Amino acid sequence: MNDINRYALENNHFFETKKKIVLAGESRIFNNWREHSTITREDFLEALEWVCSDPLKEDGRMTREIGLTPTGIIKLHRCYGIDGFCAFYCDWKFQNGKAYGKLWNGEFFERPCKNEKERLYSLNGKTVREHHKICLSCRDRV
């Protein structure tokens, strides 16, 4: 095991420190995510623990992220392709030695219209649908 993996495993990407920040109510990420979703602090901490236990690839690249949806948090797996391309997959499973998953490209969020222009282009005149790809890795601050 190389030094990067050993460091990551021994320190669990500072999960305990991040947990204290969330519990103290000082997490900008959690506070923001809670404004735009129905997540609870317990949901966030459970997902944060999972993402912080990322074993990393041999070269130190991450393999896990968590993403925000309007109704919760989704666990994502990072897959790397040629030329540094990175994709996110959810519903990840291993069967017969092969990995399967569904490509994840973000979520749609609704919010109230802020001005007349948004009301004109809104389908119902009250809310706007926006597409966002909001994720957090083990290396991000909370």
Number of C-alpha atoms within 10 A of each C-alpha: 7 9 11 15 18 13 12 19 16 10 13 18 21 17 18 13 10 20 19 12 16 20 12 9 12 13 17 13 14 18 14 10 21 18 10 16 15 14 18 14 15 11 12 21 17 14 18 22 18 17 25 26 18 22 20 17 11 12 10 13 15 19 18 22 26 23 22 24 21 16 12 16 21 17 20 25 23 15 15 14 8 6 6 8 8 10 14 22 19 19 13 13 11 9 7 5 7 7 9 13 14 13 14 16 14 15 15 12 17 13 11 13 18 11 9 10 10 15 16 12 13 15 11 10 14 16 17 18 14 10 11 13 12 14 17 20 20 25 14 12 12 18
